[in-house]
Amino acid sequence: MPITVPRASVTQSADDLMARDMVLCRFPEIDMVMGKAGRAETATDPAPMDMIESMVSFRPPELWPKRRLRAADAERQTRAVLTALVGKQLIEPPPDRSAFDALVSDATSAAQSSFDAVMREVAWHKNEEFGERLGRQPTQHRALWRGHLEKLNDELLDRAPATYTRLVTDELLARATVTDAKLDAILEEQRRQRQQPATTRTVRAGHHGSRPAVPVVMPDPHPVLDSLRIELAEKFRRWLILWPQDRAELIGFGGELDRALQMPGWTNVWTMPIQNRVDMLATGVNTAIGVRLLGRDLDDVVRASEDVAAELRLIPGAADVVADPIRGKGYLEIRPDRTRIAHYGLNVADVNEVVETTVAGKVATTTVQGRERHPVRVRLTRDWREDEETVRNLLVPVEEIRTNLDQLTGVELGADPVDEVASPLSPVIPLSEIADVRITEGPATIKSENGLLRNYVRLNVRGRGVVDFVEEARRVVAQKVKLPAGVYLEWTGQFEHHVRARNRLVLLVPLVIGLILLILYLTYRDWADAVLMLLTVPGAMVGGVLFQWLFGFKFSVTVWVGYIACFGMATATGIIMLVYLREAIEKAGGLAHITLDELRQAVLNGAVQRLRPKLLTEGTTMIGLAPMLWATGTGAEVIRPMAAPVLGGILVADEVIDLLLPVLFYWVRHWRWLQLHTKPLGLMDDGQEPLRVLPEQRAMPAVAGLPTDQTSSIVLDIGNQPEFG
């Protein structure tokens, strides 16, 4: 949704719209582009003529060609080319490592942009040729497309090494100091020829497809440079892999589409059609951040919005900062000169009537067609009112002059009135004789809200968090921008959704963890076991963050929903382990009737011998969720960020449960065993009835070499030494 100055005419908007749509159509991933300028015939579209919209329809992702070169691969090849150029003594080596890295980064960025343009142009031409053949065979559409795509990918992969090597070599030679005299002369000749305008053979043949009159003289080849390019391209070919274009890198602010549509006087806004309508109705802007300025004086509001926009441009991360251009629309201003009007015997009402009739039109009559009534408006054609000069030449009748002359000359002097008609005094005069006609700038639209005039400053954020940017921007604007009296500002935009979601998640995440703890306690009636189950939550968090980093997903509402689901699923997996551990101790006779060795063996039995059902449960869950990470259809942008924390959390939480949970469970039961066997009378830790067990009644095995009647005393001694266990 590009926005330009309010003075844009219908013709200018239509021409720019067609030019932009032609650029979009040459992307091989795009199937169709439809654009409009101004407002559609609907009550929910308030777009002015200076706002155009292009609706882009993409092909299915499986039909996208492999034409993307990863940034890491491009930088690797750039380093190889730069090292080779320095090694062949064609350019001066950078003075230090930082200069070397800076040169590589700049050359890679420029070369990769040109490489994308070349590859998408090749893919578009091949798709156009294939489309002509496909039109005659519509019944085999998908099969033919797959075959064409395989051939296209092979051709792009064959072109890519030499193309990128040539482009990055040119960028490095343009940025570095060339030491070879012959190469320097060749480059200078190339620059000179590129700066010369192409001439045509004849004037009649002068169009964009005509051949130049003088053939371009190609410079002499440089054997060392040419052989070096071929050698580097062949090495690059061995390990080069091209990938389909990523949707996130194709659309949005700073994407390939945005870079290809950078036109003077236009600001691009990328959004979804329904989201655009919702954002415009909810916040008034369709960008990430908007500053709403309200006031009673239009000049103060415009000046304040320009000051705010100037300060926001200086904040790191600000992009596409633009204050809505309220002013800039041309208005035809006609100022009557009352003195000159009176000199010709006219009044201001007569002049206003002439201007209204000739420029705006005046209803002359009404036609009746059955039950319908249609007014008939009469005015001059466009040729008589297309600019201020033609309006100045509008003729104003001055019949009153003739009447006055008749009274003065015909009656008093006896002259013939007919002769006076042919006198030098004309019955009409141009409008410029009695009025000042000029074009003045004024507001394109006057918007108000709550009885106050309103204007917006729109911007987006790149490279940092939106909420953090807004907090810094508020401080900067409050410190450096002095608002006029009666003007105040409000912060709005899509970031409000982030703020509301963050505030809601700050409440929901602890609430979910607390509910999990409460449910675990109500299930086991044991706070220690409930806390042990919560130890799976940090493990799940670690795994979720790891997978989120591996797949490159940023924190969002969908990611946090994935974390919440991950906490619950990891806890459910831990419950399986806890159930088997508790069951193993119960089968061994309980803490009151087993020794420490038996306790240890019971924990091992529950943790190891019962491992299979737990792994089966986790495996089926992970197998079911894994395809979501590679989803490409509708809703994939929501499913993939949600699935990454769940899979990573389950994977890492599984290791925590398998290795850490049995150990912690053993030490908790070990401590309880010591407490149990050192309490002759007391309450159990689980809140059961008091145990009234005498020391000599404890079931302990006989110790070798000692009488059975001395076992109880030995047990008491062991109970008084916890370190023995």
C-alpha positions in Angstrom: 0.0 0.0 0.0 2.2 2.9 -1.2 1.5 6.5 -0.2 2.6 9.7 -2.0 2.0 13.4 -1.8 -1.6 14.6 -1.9 -1.2 16.5 -5.1 -1.0 13.3 -7.2 -3.5 13.3 -10.0 -5.5 10.5 -11.4 -3.1 10.1 -14.4 0.0 10.2 -12.2 -1.4 7.6 -9.8 -2.5 5.3 -12.6 0.9 5.5 -14.3 2.8 4.8 -11.1 0.4 2.0 -10.3 1.0 0.3 -13.6 4.8 0.7 -13.3 4.8 -0.8 -9.8 2.6 -3.7 -10.8 4.8 -4.5 -13.8 7.8 -4.8 -11.4 5.8 -7.1 -9.1 4.7 -9.3 -12.0 8.3 -10.1 -13.0 8.8 -12.1 -9.8 8.6 -15.8 -10.6 6.8 -16.5 -7.2 4.0 -14.1 -8.0 1.0 -15.4 -10.0 -1.1 -12.2 -10.4 -1.1 -8.6 -9.3 -4.2 -6.3 -9.2 -4.0 -2.7 -8.2 -6.3 0.2 -7.6 -5.7 3.9 -6.9 -8.0 5.9 -4.6 -11.1 4.7 -2.9 -13.1 1.6 -3.9 -16.9 1.7 -4.1 -17.3 0.6 -0.5 -18.1 2.5 2.7 -15.1 0.8 4.5 -12.4 2.2 2.1 -11.5 5.8 2.9 -8.3 5.8 0.7 -7.6 9.1 -1.1 -6.1 9.3 -4.6 -2.6 9.5 -3.2 -2.9 6.0 -1.8 -2.7 3.0 -4.1 -3.1 -0.6 -3.3 -1.6 -3.7 -5.1 -3.1 -7.0 -4.2 -0.5 -9.7 -4.8 -1.4 -13.4 -5.4 1.4 -15.9 -5.0 1.9 -19.2 -6.7 1.9 -22.3 -4.4 5.3 -22.6 -2.6 6.0 -25.9 -4.3 6.1 -24.1 -7.6 8.7 -21.5 -6.5 12.1 -21.9 -8.3 15.3 -22.4 -6.4 17.1 -19.0 -6.9 18.1 -17.8 -3.5 21.7 -17.8 -2.4 22.2 -17.9 1.3 24.0 -15.0 2.9 26.6 -17.2 4.5 27.4 -18.9 1.1 27.6 -15.5 -0.6 29.9 -14.1 2.0 32.1 -17.2 1.8 32.5 -16.7 -2.0 33.1 -13.0 -1.6 36.0 -13.7 0.8 37.5 -16.2 -1.7 37.3 -13.7 -4.5 38.8 -10.9 -2.5 41.6 -13.2 -1.3 42.3 -14.2 -4.9 42.3 -10.6 -6.2 44.8 -9.6 -3.5 46.9 -12.7 -4.1 47.1 -11.9 -7.9 48.1 -8.3 -7.0 45.2 -6.8 -8.9 44.0 -4.7 -5.9 45.6 -3.4 -2.8 45.0 -5.5 0.3 42.8 -3.9 3.0 44.9 -2.3 5.8 43.5 -4.4 8.6 41.0 -7.2 9.5 38.1 -4.8 10.2 38.6 -3.1 6.8 38.7 -6.5 5.1 35.4 -7.6 6.8 33.7 -4.2 6.0 34.7 -4.6 2.3 33.4 -8.1 2.2 30.1 -7.1 3.8 29.5 -4.2 1.5 30.4 -6.1 -1.7 28.3 -9.1 -0.6 25.2 -6.9 0.0 25.4 -5.1 -3.3 26.3 -8.3 -5.3 23.6 -10.4 -3.7 21.0 -7.7 -4.6 22.1 -7.7 -8.2 22.2 -11.5 -8.2 18.6 -11.7 -7.0 17.5 -9.4 -9.8 19.3 -11.4 -12.5 18.1 -14.8 -11.3 14.5 -13.7 -10.9 14.6 -12.1 -14.4 15.8 -15.4 -15.9 13.2 -17.4 -14.0 10.4 -15.0 -15.1 11.4 -15.3 -18.8 11.5 -19.1 -18.6 8.1 -19.1 -16.9 6.7 -16.9 -19.6 7.9 -19.3 -22.3 6.5 -22.3 -20.4 3.2 -20.5 -20.0 2.7 -20.3 -23.7 3.2 -24.0 -24.1 1.1 -24.8 -21.0 -1.9 -23.0 -22.5 -2.3 -25.7 -25.0 -2.2 -28.5 -22.4 -4.4 -27.4 -19.5 -5.2 -31.0 -18.3 -1.6 -31.7 -17.3 -1.0 -28.5 -15.4 0.7 -29.8 -12.2 2.8 -32.5 -13.8 4.1 -30.2 -16.5 4.9 -27.5 -13.9 7.0 -30.0 -11.9 8.9 -31.0 -15.0 9.5 -27.4 -16.0 10.5 -26.5 -12.4 13.2 -29.2 -12.4 14.7 -27.9 -15.7 14.5 -24.3 -14.4 16.3 -25.2 -11.2 19.0 -27.0 -13.1 19.5 -24.0 -15.4 19.6 -21.5 -12.5 22.1 -23.6 -10.6 24.2 -23.7 -13.8 24.1 -19.9 -14.2 24.6 -19.0 -10.5 28.3 -19.6 -9.9 29.6 -17.5 -12.9 26.9 -14.9 -12.4 27.6 -14.2 -8.7 31.4 -14.4 -9.2 31.2 -11.8 -11.9 29.0 -9.5 -9.9 31.0 -9.7 -6.7 34.2 -9.2 -8.6 32.9 -6.0 -10.2 31.7 -4.8 -6.7 35.1 -5.5 -5.2 37.0 -3.8 -8.0 34.7 -0.8 -7.7 35.4 -0.4 -4.0 39.1 -1.3 -3.8 42.1 0.4 -5.2 43.2 -1.3 -8.4 47.0 -1.7 -8.7 47.2 -3.3 -12.2 47.5 -0.5 -14.8 45.9 -2.5 -17.7 42.9 -3.5 -15.5 42.5 0.0 -14.3 42.3 1.2 -17.9 39.7 -1.5 -18.8 37.5 -0.5 -15.8 37.8 3.2 -16.7 36.7 2.5 -20.3 33.8 0.5 -19.0 32.7 3.3 -16.7 33.0 5.8 -19.6 30.8 3.7 -21.9 28.2 3.1 -19.3 27.9 6.9 -18.7 27.3 7.6 -22.4 23.7 7.7 -23.5 22.7 5.3 -26.2 22.0 6.9 -29.6 19.6 5.6 -32.3 20.0 5.1 -36.0 17.1 7.4 -36.9 14.7 9.6 -35.1 11.8 7.5 -36.1 13.4 4.4 -34.6 14.0 6.1 -31.3 12.3 3.8 -28.8 13.4 1.6 -26.0 14.0 -1.4 -28.3 15.9 0.4 -31.1 19.5 -0.5 -31.8 22.2 2.0 -31.1 23.7 3.8 -34.2 27.3 3.2 -33.0 28.0 -0.3 -31.8 29.4 -0.6 -28.3 33.1 -1.1 -28.3 33.9 -3.9 -25.8 37.2 -3.4 -23.9 40.0 -5.7 -24.3 39.9 -8.8 -22.0 42.2 -9.1 -19.1 43.6 -12.7 -19.2 44.5 -12.8 -15.5 41.1 -11.6 -14.3 39.1 -13.7 -16.8 41.0 -16.9 -15.9 40.6 -16.1 -12.2 36.8 -15.6 -12.6 36.5 -19.0 -14.3 38.6 -20.7 -11.7 36.7 -19.3 -8.8 33.3 -20.0 -10.4 34.2 -23.6 -10.9 35.2 -24.0 -7.3 32.0 -22.3 -6.3 30.0 -24.7 -8.4 31.2 -27.7 -6.4 29.5 -26.8 -3.2 26.9 -24.3 -4.2 23.2 -25.0 -3.3 20.3 -22.7 -4.3 17.2 -22.6 -2.2 13.6 -21.5 -2.8 12.9 -17.9 -1.8 11.8 -17.6 1.8 8.4 -15.9 2.2 9.7 -13.9 5.2 12.6 -12.6 3.1 10.4 -11.9 0.1 7.6 -9.8 1.6 7.5 -7.2 4.3 9.6 -4.2 5.1 13.1 -4.6 3.8 12.2 -7.7 1.8 13.1 -8.3 -1.8 9.7 -6.9 -3.0 10.2 -3.8 -0.9 13.8 -3.3 -2.3 12.6 -3.6 -5.9 9.8 -1.0 -5.4 11.8 1.8 -4.0 10.5 4.7 -6.0 10.9 8.5 -5.3 7.9 10.1 -3.7 6.3 6.8 -2.5 6.4 5.1 0.9 5.6 1.4 0.9 3.4 -0.2 3.6 3.2 -4.1 3.5 0.2 -5.7 5.1 -2.5 -8.3 4.5 -5.8 -7.0 3.1 -8.0 -8.0 6.0 -5.4 -7.1 8.6 -5.1 -3.7 6.9 -8.8 -3.0 7.3 -8.8 -4.2 10.9 -5.8 -2.1 11.8 -7.2 1.0 10.1 -10.4 0.7 12.0 -8.9 -0.3 15.4 -5.8 2.0 15.5 -6.1 4.4 12.5 -2.8 3.3 11.1 -1.5 0.3 9.2 2.1 0.4 10.3 3.8 -1.0 13.4 3.8 2.3 15.2 1.8 5.4 14.8 1.8 8.8 16.6 -1.5 10.5 16.7 -1.3 14.3 17.2 -4.5 16.2 18.1 -5.0 20.0 18.4 -7.2 22.9 17.5 -5.0 24.6 15.0 -4.1 22.8 11.8 -0.7 24.6 11.4 0.3 23.6 14.9 -0.7 20.0 14.3 1.3 19.8 11.0 4.4 21.5 12.5 4.3 19.2 15.6 4.0 16.1 13.4 7.0 17.1 11.3 9.1 17.7 14.5 8.1 14.4 15.9 9.0 12.6 12.6 12.4 14.3 12.5 13.3 13.1 16.0 12.0 9.6 15.3 14.2 9.2 12.3 17.3 9.6 14.5 16.4 6.6 16.8 18.1 3.3 15.9 15.7 0.9 14.3 13.3 3.5 12.9 12.3 2.8 9.3 9.8 4.3 6.8 9.1 7.3 9.1 6.6 9.6 7.4 4.3 12.3 8.7 1.0 12.3 6.8 1.3 15.1 4.3 -1.8 17.1 5.1 -0.6 20.1 3.1 0.6 19.9 -0.5 -2.6 19.8 -2.4 -3.1 22.7 -4.9 -6.2 24.9 -4.5 -7.4 27.5 -7.0 -7.7 30.7 -5.1 -9.6 33.7 -6.6 -9.4 36.9 -4.7 -11.7 39.6 -6.1 -10.4 43.2 -6.3 -13.4 45.3 -5.1 -12.0 48.5 -6.5 -11.6 47.2 -10.0 -15.0 45.4 -9.8 -16.6 48.7 -8.9 -14.8 50.5 -11.7 -16.5 48.2 -14.2 -19.9 48.6 -12.5 -20.0 45.1 -11.2 -20.2 43.6 -7.7 -18.7 40.5 -6.0 -21.8 38.4 -6.4 -21.6 38.8 -10.2 -18.0 37.6 -10.2 -18.9 34.6 -8.0 -21.7 33.6 -10.2 -19.5 33.6 -13.3 -16.8 31.5 -11.5 -19.4 29.1 -10.2 -21.1 28.7 -13.5 -18.0 28.3 -15.6 -15.8 26.3 -13.3 -18.0 24.4 -10.9 -21.1 24.3 -13.0 -24.7 25.3 -12.3 -27.9 23.4 -12.5 -29.8 24.7 -15.5 -32.8 22.3 -15.5 -34.0 18.9 -14.3 -34.9 16.0 -16.6 -37.8 13.7 -15.7 -37.5 10.0 -16.7 -40.4 8.2 -15.1 -40.0 8.4 -11.4 -36.4 9.5 -11.6 -35.2 13.1 -11.6 -31.8 14.1 -12.9 -30.3 17.6 -12.6 -28.6 19.0 -15.7 -25.4 20.9 -14.8 -23.9 23.3 -17.3 -20.3 24.4 -17.2 -17.3 25.0 -19.6 -15.3 22.1 -21.0 -12.0 21.1 -19.3 -10.0 23.0 -21.9 -11.3 26.3 -20.5 -10.6 25.4 -16.8 -7.6 23.0 -16.8 -5.1 25.3 -15.1 -4.9 28.7 -13.5 -3.9 30.4 -16.7 -7.1 29.4 -18.5 -9.1 30.5 -15.5 -7.5 33.9 -15.7 -8.8 34.2 -19.2 -12.4 33.5 -18.3 -14.6 36.2 -19.7 -16.9 38.2 -17.4 -19.8 40.1 -19.0 -20.1 43.8 -18.2 -23.5 44.6 -19.7 -23.8 47.4 -17.2 -21.2 49.4 -19.0 -23.2 49.6 -22.2 -26.3 50.7 -20.2 -24.4 53.5 -18.6 -22.9 54.5 -21.9 -26.3 54.6 -23.5 -27.6 56.9 -20.8 -24.5 59.2 -21.0 -23.9 59.4 -24.7 -27.1 58.4 -26.4 -29.5 60.5 -24.4 -27.5 63.4 -23.4 -25.3 63.8 -26.4 -27.7 62.5 -29.0 -25.4 59.8 -30.3 -26.6 56.5 -31.8 -26.4 53.7 -29.3 -25.6 51.2 -32.1 -22.4 53.0 -32.8 -21.4 52.6 -29.1 -21.5 48.8 -29.4 -18.6 49.0 -31.8 -16.7 51.3 -29.5 -13.4 50.3 -27.9 -15.1 49.4 -24.7 -15.7 45.6 -24.9 -18.9 44.0 -23.3 -16.7 41.3 -21.6 -13.4 41.4 -19.7 -11.0 38.6 -18.5 -11.3 37.5 -14.9 -7.7 38.5 -14.3 -8.7 42.2 -14.7 -10.9 42.2 -11.7 -9.4 39.3 -9.5 -6.2 37.7 -8.5 -6.1 34.1 -9.6 -3.4 31.8 -8.3 -2.7 28.2 -7.0 -2.1 28.0 -3.3 -1.2 24.9 -1.2 -3.7 23.7 1.3 -4.7 20.6 3.2 -5.6 17.5 1.1 -7.9 16.3 3.8 -8.9 17.7 7.2 -9.3 14.9 9.7 -10.8 15.3 13.1 -11.3 13.1 16.2 -13.2 14.0 19.3 -13.7 17.5 18.0 -9.9 18.1 17.4 -7.9 18.2 14.3 -5.7 15.1 13.8 -2.6 14.0 12.0 -0.5 10.8 12.1 3.2 10.0 12.0 3.7 6.5 10.7 6.8 4.3 11.0 8.1 0.7 11.2 10.8 -0.9 13.2 13.7 -3.0 11.9 16.3 -4.9 13.9 14.9 -4.5 17.4 11.8 -5.1 19.5 8.8 -2.9 18.8 7.9 -2.4 22.5 11.4 -1.5 23.4 11.5 1.0 20.5 8.3 2.7 21.7 9.6 3.1 25.2 12.8 4.8 23.9 10.8 6.9 21.4 8.5 8.2 24.1 11.5 9.3 26.2 13.2 11.0 23.2 10.0 12.8 22.0 9.2 14.0 25.5 12.7 15.4 26.0 13.4 17.0 22.5 10.0 17.9 21.0 8.2 20.9 22.4 4.5 20.6 21.5 2.6 23.9 20.7 -0.1 24.9 23.1 -3.2 22.9 22.7 -1.5 20.0 20.9 -0.9 16.6 22.5 0.1 13.2 21.1 -0.9 9.5 21.6 1.0 6.4 20.7 -0.9 3.8 18.7 -0.3 1.2 16.0 0.2 -2.6 15.8 2.5 -2.5 18.8 -0.6 -2.1 21.0 -1.4 -5.7 20.2 2.1 -6.7 21.4 1.7 -4.7 24.6 -1.7 -6.2 25.4 -0.5 -9.7 24.6 2.6 -9.3 26.7 0.6 -8.0 29.7 -1.8 -11.0 29.3 1.1 -13.5 29.0 2.8 -12.0 32.1 -0.4 -13.1 34.0 -1.1 -16.3 32.1 2.3 -18.0 32.3 2.7 -17.9 36.1 -1.0 -18.8 36.4 -0.5 -21.9 34.2 2.5 -23.0 36.2 0.6 -22.5 39.5 -2.4 -24.4 38.2 -0.1 -27.3 37.2 1.4 -27.3 40.7 -2.1 -27.3 42.2 -3.3 -30.1 40.1 -0.3 -32.2 40.9 -0.8 -31.7 44.6 -4.4 -32.5 44.4 -3.5 -35.7 42.5 -0.7 -36.9 44.8 -1.4 -35.1 48.1 2.4 -34.6 48.2 4.1 -31.2 47.8 7.5 -32.7 47.3 6.3 -34.8 44.3 4.5 -31.8 42.9 7.6 -29.7 43.0 9.6 -32.5 41.5 7.2 -32.5 38.5 7.7 -28.7 38.1 11.4 -29.3 37.5 10.5 -30.4 34.0 9.4 -26.9 33.3 12.9 -25.4 33.3 14.1 -28.2 31.1 11.2 -27.7 28.7 12.1 -23.9 28.6 15.7 -24.7 27.7 14.7 -27.0 24.9 12.1 -24.6 23.6 14.6 -21.7 23.5 17.1 -24.0 21.7 14.7 -25.0 19.0 13.4 -21.5 18.6 17.0 -20.3 18.0 17.8 -23.1 15.6 14.7 -22.3 13.4 15.1 -18.5 13.8 11.7 -17.7 15.2 11.3 -14.5 17.2 9.3 -14.3 20.4 5.6 -13.8 19.6 2.2 -14.7 21.0 2.2 -18.0 19.1 5.6 -18.9 20.4 4.5 -18.2 24.0 1.4 -20.3 23.4 3.8 -23.1 22.3 5.7 -22.7 25.5 2.6 -23.0 27.6 1.6 -26.2 25.7 5.2 -27.4 26.2 5.0 -27.0 30.0 1.9 -29.1 30.2 3.1 -31.8 27.9 6.5 -32.1 29.7 4.8 -32.3 33.0 2.5 -35.0 31.7 5.5 -37.0 30.5 7.1 -36.6 34.0 4.0 -37.9 35.6 4.5 -41.2 33.8 7.9 -41.6 35.4 6.6 -40.5 38.8 3.8 -43.1 38.7 6.2 -45.9 38.0 8.6 -44.8 40.7 5.9 -44.6 43.3 4.5 -47.9 42.1 7.9 -49.6 42.4 8.3 -48.5 46.0 4.8 -49.7 46.9 5.5 -53.1 45.4 8.7 -53.3 47.4 6.7 -52.9 50.6 6.8 -49.1 51.2 9.3 -47.0 53.0 8.4 -48.5 56.4 9.4 -52.0 55.4 12.4 -51.7 53.1 16.1 -50.9 53.5 18.1 -48.2 51.7 19.4 -50.8 49.3 16.0 -52.0 48.5 14.9 -48.4 48.1 17.7 -47.8 45.6 16.8 -50.9 43.7 13.1 -50.0 43.6 13.9 -46.6 42.1 16.1 -48.2 39.5 13.4 -50.6 38.6 10.9 -47.8 38.2 13.2 -45.7 36.2 14.9 -48.2 33.9 12.6 -51.2 33.5 9.6 -48.9 33.0 11.4 -46.7 30.4 9.7 -48.2 27.3 6.1 -46.9 27.8 7.4 -43.5 28.7 9.6 -43.3 25.5 6.7 -44.6 23.4 4.5 -41.8 24.7 7.1 -39.2 24.0 7.9 -40.6 20.6 4.4 -40.7 19.3 3.9 -37.1 20.5 7.1 -35.9 18.7 6.3 -37.8 15.5 2.9 -36.2 15.5 4.2 -32.7 16.0 7.4 -32.9 13.8 5.6 -32.2 10.4 4.3 -28.9 11.8 7.8 -27.5 11.7 8.0 -27.9 7.9 4.4 -26.8 7.2 4.1 -24.6 4.1 0.3 -24.2 3.6 -2.2 -21.8 4.9 -1.6 -21.0 8.6 2.1 -22.2 8.5 3.3 -18.9 9.9 1.3 -19.6 13.1 1.8 -23.4 13.3 5.6 -23.5 12.8 6.5 -21.0 15.6 4.1 -22.8 17.9 5.5 -26.3 17.2 9.2 -25.4 17.7 9.1 -24.8 21.5 6.9 -27.8 22.0 9.2 -30.2 20.2 12.4 -28.7 21.7 10.9 -28.7 25.2 9.7 -32.3 25.1 13.1 -33.4 23.7 15.2 -31.7 26.5 12.6 -32.3 29.2 12.8 -36.0 28.3 16.5 -36.1 29.3 15.7 -34.2 32.5 13.0 -36.7 33.3 15.1 -39.8 32.5 18.3 -38.7 34.3 17.5 -36.1 36.9 14.0 -37.0 38.1 14.9 -40.5 39.4 17.9 -39.2 41.3 16.0 -36.4 43.0 13.1 -38.8 43.7 15.6 -41.2 45.4 17.1 -38.5 47.6 13.6 -37.3 48.6 12.6 -40.8 49.6 16.0 -41.4 51.2 15.4 -38.4 53.5 11.9 -39.6 54.3 13.3 -43.1 55.1 15.8 -41.6 57.5 13.0 -39.5 59.1 10.7 -42.5 59.3 13.3 -44.8 60.9 14.5 -42.3 63.4 10.9 -41.4 64.7 9.7 -43.8 67.4 6.5 -41.8 67.5 5.3 -39.1 65.2 3.4 -38.2 62.1 4.3 -39.4 58.6 5.3 -36.8 56.1 2.3 -37.5 54.0 -0.1 -36.6 56.7 -1.3 -40.1 57.6 -2.1 -41.4 61.1 0.7 -41.4 63.6 3.0 -44.4 63.5 3.3 -46.0 66.9 6.2 -48.4 66.1 8.6 -49.4 68.8 12.2 -49.8 67.8 12.3 -53.5 68.5 9.2 -54.0 66.2 10.9 -52.6 63.0 11.2 -55.2 60.3 15.0 -55.2 59.6 17.1 -58.1 58.4 19.4 -60.0 60.7 23.0 -58.9 60.7 25.5 -61.7 60.1 27.4 -62.7 63.1 25.0 -61.2 65.7 22.1 -62.6 67.6 18.7 -61.7 66.4 17.7 -60.1 69.7 20.5 -57.4 69.2 19.3 -56.3 65.8 16.9 -53.7 67.1 19.7 -51.9 69.0 21.9 -51.9 66.0 19.1 -50.4 63.9 18.7 -47.6 66.4 22.4 -46.9 66.2 22.2 -46.8 62.4 19.2 -44.5 62.6 21.2 -42.1 64.7 23.9 -41.8 62.0 22.3 -40.5 58.8 25.6 -40.6 57.0 25.7 -44.3 57.1 22.8 -44.5 54.5 
